Structures are given as structure tokens and as C-alpha cells.
Amino acid sequence: MAFRLDYNESTLKKNLDKMGTKLGAVILMYSATKASELQSKMKLNRPWTDRTGMAKALLTAKVSQPSQTIVRITLAHGVEYGIWLELAHEKNYAIIAPTVREEGPRIVEDLDNLMSKLKL
């Protein structure tokens, strides 16, 4: 008994394209979830005492995709004096840099685990 596999180059390309699109969607969904978690974590763990509540309220974490091969999570202050919270007073009031240092490696590790499960 013979077994024949008919899988032409065109079909293979279509299926690889579909896989790339699905993987991209998974990474975007994961990134959006992480951005939401990071934003909440920053607001919860901010090291300053609120006076107006604006600095806390305007802390953000957003996902963008500047190119087809890059997904970015951007953490930012929404107040003009946010730069001073991050850099002045020996960085005692910083929240963005400490969050990136703490959570960045975990996010990379999670993505590595995802890729290893997919055996890519």
C-alpha cells in the first residue's frame, strides 16, 4: 500500500501565512493583557502620595505594533511632571523603570515558553 502526500508549495505558503497571522494575534492579545496588568500594577504600587490623583489616574500602558515584526508595550506618565517623578529625588518616586525591570524579564520568559510549546 502506498501513501501519497499531495501538498504543493502554494498550499504550504497559505498555511504558513495563516499560522503567522494567528501567532501574531496571540502575541497581540497577550501583550494587551500584560499592558492592562502593568497599568494596574503601576497605579497600585506608585511610591508617591497622591495630592490631586492626576499622576496616578494618567499612568498608562499601551500596546502598539510599529512594524509587522515588532509588538511594543509602552509605559508612560500622562502628567507633565511625570518625568520628575521618574528622575528627580534620587528616583525615589519612579514607577515606570522599576516596573519594566521587574516585569520585563517575566514577559520575555512567558513568550519564550509560548514559542517552546509551539516548537518554533
N, C-alpha and C positions, 0 to 999 in steps of 0.2 A: 504494500500500500504506500502510495506516495503522498507527501504533504506539500502543498504549494502555497506559498505566501505571496499574494499579489498586493504589493504596497509600493506604489510608484512615488517618485520624487515629489510630485505635486501634492499628493495626499499627506506625505510626511511633513512638508512645509506648512500646510494648512494646520495640521495638528500641533506642530511646534509653535506656530503663531498663537493658536488658541491657548496653549499651555502658558506661554509668556504673558498673554493678556490676563489670564486667571491668576497667575502668580503676582503680577503687578497689582491686581485688585486686592489680593490678600494682603500684600505689603502695605497698600494704602489704608486698608481697614485697620490693620494692626497699628499703623502709625497714628491714625486718628484716635484710636482707643488710648494709646500711650500719651498723646498730646493732652487729651482730656484729663488723664490721671496726673500728668505732670503739672498741669494748671491748678488742679485741686490741691496737690501736694504743696506747691509754692504758696498758695493762699493760706493754707493751714499752718505751714511751718515758717512763715516770714518772721525774721528776727527783730522787727521794729514794732513799736507801739503805734497803733492807728490813732491819728488825730482826726482826719476827715474821712478816712475809709477809701479814699480815691486810689492810693497806691495799691492797696490790696485788690480792690474791685477791677482795676485795669491791668493786672498781671495776666498775660496771655501765653498760650502755647498753640501755635498754628502749624498745620501741615501744608506743604507746597510741593510741587513737582516741577522744578525748573527745567528739567530735561527728561527724556524718556528713561534714562538710566539713573536718575537721582530723585530720591524722596527725602525731603528735609522737614525736620521739626524745629521751629523757631520759637524760642522763649524770649519774652520781651516785657518791659515795663511800658505802661501807657501814659505815664505822667512824665513831665519834663525833668523832674528831679530824680527820676529813677536811676540815672547814671551816677548820681551822688550816693544813692543807697548802695549801689554796687561797688563803687570805687573809693569813696571817702571814708574817714573814720576807721582806717586800717581794715576796711572791708567787713566791719562787724555787722553791717546791715545787709550784706549781699545775700540774695536768694537764688539768682539765676545760675551763677557759676557753681555754687555748691550742689545745686540740683543736677546740673549737667555732669559734674564729676561723680556724683553718687549713682545716678540713674543711667547715664550713657553706656557704661560697660554692660549693664543688665540688658539693655535694649539690643545691643550688638550680640550678646550671648543668646538671647531669645531668637533673633533672626538666624544665627548660626545653627541653633537647634532645629529650627524650621527647615532650613536647607538640608541639614543632615537627614532629617526624616524623609525628605523628598528625594534624597540620594542624588543631589545635583552637584 
